[in-house]
Each structure stands twice: as C-alpha cells, then as structure tokens.
Amino acid sequence: MLMNVAIINIAYALAMAAVLGGYLPVPQEFANAVRGETSWAAPLKIVGALVTASLTLWGAWSAFNLRRWTLVVVGAATAVLTPTPVCFVGFPFAVWMLWVLSMPEVRQHFS
C-alpha cells in the first residue's frame, strides 16, 4: 500500500507542477491558491512531495524485497510527512507498517 501512496503523491506533485506551469487549465482562483503567498512556497512543496514520495517508494520496494530495515522505516515515516494532502491517505498504512516493523520476529527477516 505504501507504494500506492508514493505513486499518488508523485501524481499529485506533477499535477501541481502542471498547474503552476499553466499546462493544466484550472480556474484562476485555484491557480492562485496553489501558488501560495510567496513565490517559493509552491515549488518547495513540489520538491518536498517528490523527495518524500521517492523515499516512500524506495522504502516500500525495500520492504517488498525484505532488504534495508532502516530504509523501510524511513519510507513509512515519509508517507506521513509529505507536504501534500496525500498524507491523510498514507497515515493509516504507515502507522500499521511501523507497528509491524517494530516486532522482533519481523525485523529478523530483513537482511
């Protein structure tokens, strides 16, 4: 599920970038709301969303392969810390994954 959260987060960040670039037709009020009050707020959110989505995706892939336990924990945590509304989707899955990863019998399977 974290892989799905990461993909949704990447799609959201790309859609936000398309709105900012004028490639996606939206009402002007919406575009102004996305831009924010400063010129650097929206690009910073896009970069932050892409970085956290990449870490979430990498962590989910590592969990799938049972590799790098620490990276899996970081990936689960970044599913919650993303600067987009997708964090509400990722929260229950991340909490569940962190709970499961805290079990010693699960941790022993990671290499």
Stockholm file with secondary structure:
# STOCKHOLM 1.0

chainA/1-111         MLMNVAIINIAYALAMAAVLGGYLPVPQEFANAVRGETSWAAPLKIVGALVTASLTLWGAWSAFNLRRWTLVVVGAATAVLTPTPVCFVGFPFAVWMLWVLSMPEVRQHFS
#=GR chainA/1-111 SS CHHHHHHHHHHHHHHHHHHHHTCSCCCHHHHHHHHCSSTTHHHHHHHHHHHHHHHHHHHHHHHHTTCCHHHHHHHHHHTTSCSSTTHHHHHHHHHHHHHHHTSHHHHTTCC
#=GC SS_cons         CHHHHHHHHHHHHHHHHHHHHTCSCCCHHHHHHHHCSSTTHHHHHHHHHHHHHHHHHHHHHHHHTTCCHHHHHHHHHHTTSCSSTTHHHHHHHHHHHHHHHTSHHHHTTCC
//
